[in-house]
Amino acid sequence: MKTPQIAFVTGAEGFIGSYLVKYLQHEGWEVIGGYRLHENRPELSLPRLHFVQCDLRDGQRVEQIVKKYSPTHVFHLGAQSLPTVSWDDPVGTFESNIMGSLHIFESIRNQKRPATIVSACSSAEYGHVPAAAIPVREDQPLRPLHPYGISKVCLDLLAREYFLDYKIPAVNIRLFNTTGPGKTNDAPSDFVRQIIRIKKGLQKPIIEVGNLKTERAFLDVHDTVRGFYLAAKKGQAGEAYNLCATKTHEVGTVLKTAIRLAGIKAQIREVDRLMRPSDERIIFGATEKIQRATGWRPLRTLDQTLKSMLEYWEKAM
């Protein structure tokens, strides 16, 4: 008899987590979506889908949920995920991202049959990468530049240690720039939201921007969650995999593409408040390793992603 697939998704209220919950549910899995705050409880209602309040810093609560549902897989996305916030609150970031992760691994270690854990690690673990090493590969030294990046290195090492010492099948995903409908606080979403405001007459035809010369590989969130799913099914335990788009675009090109798709005319204005003190010229990860292991590859183009984001915000505003 086939074992039913039961997934515990931490951070289910987040951008990627909310998409992953729906993807797994549509694949026929039973899904337990963990969220931190009651006011952020997801409204999604689907068969075989349960939402549970779970602050990962509460080890007893994590243990309680794992014992009750006995997941076959844990998709660990719950975290304080903003580098800027990590500078202001390094203690809170470490409590959430390191101790929260430790509670997950300890609760799974106490299962009779340990679940597969797929953890959302980050490209921030690499820090500044020399131009000669781009696209960055998984064997690049980990030299993070902020507390958030350090916390993700700790998660990466925790997963490997629990695999080596306790045989927990742990797979790490080092995630690069991901965007899509509903995303906030990144360049594409900021561009798209301003464009829709202009279309609706809520903003003058002026788009305020920061540095448009950097290059980024923006991965569509639908491709991202499929990558997590395939890593759970086919990834090698104890390994880390980059998950990134396979092509970079200058941020200015992303803006021009969004303007073209929306069919508007607007002035582009650089403003100091959107300029970062330091900004990597290019962020780009090699993905041959995950492609070889799982057969994953991104399916959505930049045009498709931006079009879906424009449609989302057209309805949301």
C-alpha positions as CSV (number, residue, x, y, z in Angstrom):
1,M,0.0,0.0,0.0
2,K,1.4,3.4,-1.0
3,T,2.3,5.7,1.9
4,P,0.2,8.9,1.9
5,Q,2.3,12.0,1.4
6,I,1.8,14.4,4.2
7,A,3.7,17.8,4.1
8,F,4.2,20.2,6.9
9,V,5.0,23.6,5.3
10,T,6.4,26.2,7.7
11,G,5.9,29.8,6.6
12,A,2.7,28.9,4.8
13,E,1.5,32.5,5.0
14,G,4.5,33.8,3.1
15,F,4.9,34.5,-0.6
16,I,6.5,31.2,-1.6
17,G,4.9,29.2,1.1
18,S,1.4,30.1,0.0
19,Y,2.2,29.0,-3.6
20,L,3.8,25.8,-2.3
21,V,0.8,24.9,-0.2
22,K,-1.5,25.1,-3.3
23,Y,1.0,23.2,-5.5
24,L,1.3,20.3,-3.1
25,Q,-2.5,20.2,-2.5
26,H,-3.1,20.0,-6.2
27,E,-0.6,17.1,-6.4
28,G,-2.8,15.2,-4.1
29,W,-0.8,15.6,-0.9
30,E,-2.3,16.3,2.5
31,V,-0.8,19.6,3.6
32,I,-0.4,21.1,7.1
33,G,0.4,24.8,6.7
34,G,2.1,26.4,9.6
35,Y,1.7,30.2,10.1
36,R,3.1,32.4,12.9
37,L,0.5,35.1,13.7
38,H,-3.3,34.7,13.9
39,E,-3.9,37.9,11.9
40,N,-1.8,36.4,9.0
41,R,-3.7,33.1,8.9
42,P,-4.2,32.2,5.2
43,E,-7.7,32.3,3.9
44,L,-7.3,29.4,1.5
45,S,-9.8,26.5,1.9
46,L,-9.1,23.4,0.0
47,P,-9.5,19.6,0.6
48,R,-6.7,17.9,2.6
49,L,-5.4,21.3,3.7
50,H,-5.1,22.2,7.4
51,F,-3.6,25.5,8.8
52,V,-2.0,25.5,12.3
53,Q,-0.6,28.3,14.3
54,C,3.0,27.6,14.9
55,D,5.7,30.0,16.1
56,L,8.9,28.1,15.3
57,R,10.6,29.6,18.4
58,D,8.3,27.5,20.5
59,G,9.9,24.1,20.5
60,Q,7.0,22.4,22.3
61,R,4.5,23.6,19.8
62,V,6.6,22.4,16.9
63,E,7.0,19.0,18.6
64,Q,3.2,18.9,19.2
65,I,2.4,19.5,15.5
66,V,4.9,16.9,14.3
67,K,3.5,14.2,16.6
68,K,-0.1,14.9,15.7
69,Y,0.3,14.9,11.9
70,S,3.4,12.7,11.4
71,P,4.5,14.4,8.2
72,T,6.4,12.4,5.5
73,H,8.0,15.7,4.3
74,V,8.7,19.1,5.9
75,F,9.2,22.1,3.6
76,H,10.9,24.5,5.9
77,L,10.3,28.1,4.6
78,G,9.4,29.9,7.9
79,A,12.0,32.6,8.7
80,Q,12.7,36.2,9.2
81,S,13.7,36.8,5.6
82,L,14.8,40.4,5.2
83,P,18.5,41.2,5.4
84,T,17.7,44.8,6.3
85,V,15.6,43.7,9.3
86,S,18.4,41.3,10.3
87,W,20.7,44.3,10.9
88,D,18.2,46.0,13.1
89,D,17.2,42.8,15.0
90,P,20.0,40.2,14.7
91,V,18.8,38.5,18.0
92,G,15.3,38.1,16.7
93,T,16.6,36.9,13.3
94,F,18.8,34.3,15.0
95,E,16.0,33.1,17.3
96,S,13.6,32.7,14.4
97,N,16.0,31.3,11.8
98,I,18.5,29.3,13.8
99,M,16.6,28.2,16.9
100,G,13.4,27.8,14.9
101,S,15.2,25.5,12.5
102,L,16.8,23.5,15.3
103,H,13.3,22.9,16.8
104,I,12.2,21.5,13.4
105,F,15.2,19.1,13.1
106,E,14.9,18.0,16.7
107,S,11.2,17.2,16.4
108,I,11.8,15.2,13.2
109,R,14.7,13.4,14.9
110,N,12.2,12.1,17.4
111,Q,10.0,10.5,14.7
112,K,10.1,6.7,14.3
113,R,10.5,7.3,10.5
114,P,12.2,10.7,10.0
115,A,10.5,12.9,7.4
116,T,12.4,14.4,4.5
117,I,13.2,18.0,5.2
118,V,13.6,20.5,2.3
119,S,14.9,23.8,3.7
120,A,14.8,27.2,2.1
121,C,18.4,28.4,2.3
122,S,19.6,31.4,0.4
123,S,22.0,32.8,-2.2
124,A,22.8,35.3,0.6
125,E,25.0,32.6,2.1
126,Y,27.6,33.3,-0.7
127,G,28.1,37.0,0.0
128,H,30.1,38.9,-2.6
129,V,31.2,36.6,-5.3
130,P,34.2,37.4,-7.6
131,A,33.1,38.0,-11.2
132,A,35.2,35.0,-12.4
133,A,33.0,32.7,-10.1
134,I,29.7,33.8,-11.6
135,P,27.3,32.0,-12.1
136,V,28.1,30.9,-8.6
137,R,28.2,27.1,-8.0
138,E,27.4,25.3,-4.8
139,D,31.0,24.7,-3.9
140,Q,31.7,28.4,-3.6
141,P,32.9,29.4,-0.1
142,L,30.0,30.7,2.1
143,R,30.9,34.2,3.3
144,P,27.7,36.0,4.1
145,L,27.6,39.8,4.7
146,H,24.7,40.2,7.1
147,P,23.0,38.4,10.0
148,Y,20.3,37.0,7.7
149,G,22.9,35.4,5.5
150,I,24.7,34.0,8.6
151,S,21.5,32.5,9.9
152,K,20.9,30.7,6.5
153,V,24.5,29.3,6.6
154,C,23.6,27.9,10.1
155,L,20.5,26.3,8.6
156,D,22.5,24.8,5.8
157,L,25.0,23.3,8.2
158,L,22.3,22.1,10.7
159,A,20.7,20.2,7.9
160,R,23.9,18.5,6.8
161,E,24.8,17.7,10.4
162,Y,21.4,16.1,11.1
163,F,21.8,14.0,7.9
164,L,25.3,12.8,8.8
165,D,24.6,12.2,12.5
166,Y,21.0,11.1,12.5
167,K,20.3,10.0,8.9
168,I,17.6,12.5,8.5
169,P,17.0,13.0,4.7
170,A,17.7,16.7,4.5
171,V,17.9,18.7,1.2
172,N,18.9,22.3,1.1
173,I,17.7,24.8,-1.6
174,R,19.8,27.9,-2.0
175,L,17.2,30.2,-3.4
176,F,18.0,33.2,-5.6
177,N,15.7,36.1,-6.7
178,T,12.1,34.9,-6.9
179,T,9.1,37.0,-8.0
180,G,5.6,36.6,-9.3
181,P,2.0,37.7,-8.6
182,G,1.6,38.9,-5.0
183,K,5.3,39.5,-4.4
184,T,6.3,42.8,-2.7
185,N,9.5,44.5,-1.8
186,D,11.5,43.6,-4.9
187,A,12.2,45.6,-8.1
188,P,9.7,43.9,-10.5
189,S,6.8,44.1,-8.0
190,D,7.6,47.8,-7.3
191,F,7.7,48.6,-11.0
192,V,4.5,46.7,-11.7
193,R,2.6,48.3,-8.9
194,Q,3.6,51.8,-10.0
195,I,2.6,51.0,-13.6
196,I,-0.9,49.9,-12.5
197,R,-1.3,53.0,-10.4
198,I,-0.4,55.1,-13.4
199,K,-3.0,53.1,-15.5
200,K,-5.7,53.7,-12.9
201,G,-4.9,57.4,-12.6
202,L,-3.7,57.0,-9.0
203,Q,-0.1,58.2,-9.8
204,K,1.4,60.7,-12.2
205,P,3.2,59.0,-15.2
206,I,6.5,59.0,-13.4
207,I,8.1,55.7,-12.2
208,E,10.6,56.2,-9.4
209,V,13.5,53.8,-9.4
210,G,16.8,52.9,-7.8
211,N,19.8,51.4,-9.6
212,L,18.8,50.0,-13.0
213,K,22.3,48.8,-14.0
214,T,22.4,45.7,-11.8
215,E,21.7,42.2,-13.3
216,R,19.4,39.7,-11.7
217,A,18.0,36.3,-12.6
218,F,14.4,36.5,-11.6
219,L,12.8,33.1,-11.2
220,D,9.0,32.8,-11.4
221,V,7.4,31.6,-8.1
222,H,5.6,28.8,-10.0
223,D,9.0,27.4,-11.1
224,T,10.3,27.9,-7.6
225,V,7.7,25.7,-5.9
226,R,8.1,23.1,-8.6
227,G,11.8,23.1,-7.8
228,F,11.1,22.5,-4.1
229,Y,8.7,19.7,-4.9
230,L,11.2,17.9,-7.2
231,A,14.0,18.4,-4.7
232,A,11.8,16.6,-2.1
233,K,11.1,13.7,-4.6
234,K,14.5,13.3,-6.3
235,G,17.1,15.5,-4.4
236,Q,20.0,13.7,-2.8
237,A,20.0,13.8,1.0
238,G,22.8,15.9,2.5
239,E,23.2,18.0,-0.6
240,A,22.5,21.7,-1.3
241,Y,21.1,22.9,-4.6
242,N,21.0,26.4,-6.2
243,L,17.5,27.4,-7.5
244,C,17.8,30.2,-9.9
245,A,16.6,31.4,-13.3
246,T,18.9,30.4,-16.1
247,K,19.2,33.9,-17.6
248,T,20.0,37.3,-16.2
249,H,18.4,40.6,-17.1
250,E,19.5,44.1,-16.4
251,V,17.0,45.6,-14.0
252,G,16.4,48.5,-16.4
253,T,15.4,45.9,-19.0
254,V,12.8,44.4,-16.6
255,L,11.3,47.8,-16.2
256,K,11.1,48.5,-19.9
257,T,9.5,45.1,-20.5
258,A,6.9,45.8,-17.9
259,I,6.1,49.2,-19.4
260,R,5.8,47.6,-22.9
261,L,3.5,44.8,-21.7
262,A,1.3,47.4,-19.9
263,G,1.1,49.6,-23.0
264,I,1.7,52.9,-21.1
265,K,4.1,55.8,-21.4
266,A,5.9,57.0,-18.4
267,Q,9.0,59.0,-17.3
268,I,11.6,57.0,-15.4
269,R,13.2,59.0,-12.5
270,E,16.1,57.8,-10.3
271,V,15.6,58.8,-6.7
272,D,18.2,58.7,-3.9
273,R,16.0,57.0,-1.4
274,L,15.8,53.9,-3.6
275,M,19.6,53.7,-4.1
276,R,21.4,51.1,-1.9
277,P,24.7,51.9,-0.3
278,S,26.1,48.8,-1.9
279,D,24.6,46.6,-4.5
280,E,26.0,43.5,-6.2
281,R,26.4,44.1,-9.9
282,I,25.1,40.7,-10.7
283,I,23.5,37.9,-8.7
284,F,23.3,34.6,-10.7
285,G,23.5,31.0,-9.6
286,A,24.5,27.9,-11.6
287,T,21.7,25.3,-11.7
288,E,23.3,22.4,-13.5
289,K,23.4,20.4,-10.2
290,I,19.6,20.5,-9.5
291,Q,18.8,20.0,-13.2
292,R,21.0,16.8,-13.2
293,A,19.5,15.5,-10.0
294,T,15.8,16.2,-10.5
295,G,15.2,17.2,-14.1
296,W,14.0,20.6,-13.0
297,R,14.3,23.6,-15.3
298,P,12.4,26.9,-15.3
299,L,9.4,27.0,-17.7
300,R,8.2,30.6,-17.5
301,T,9.7,33.5,-19.4
302,L,10.2,37.0,-17.9
303,D,7.4,38.3,-20.2
304,Q,5.0,35.6,-18.8
305,T,5.9,36.5,-15.2
306,L,5.5,40.2,-15.6
307,K,2.2,39.8,-17.5
308,S,0.8,37.7,-14.6
309,M,2.0,40.3,-12.1
310,L,0.4,43.1,-14.0
311,E,-2.9,41.1,-14.1
312,Y,-2.7,40.4,-10.4
313,W,-2.2,44.0,-9.4
314,E,-4.8,45.2,-11.9
315,K,-7.3,43.2,-9.9
316,A,-5.8,43.9,-6.4
317,M,-5.8,47.7,-6.6
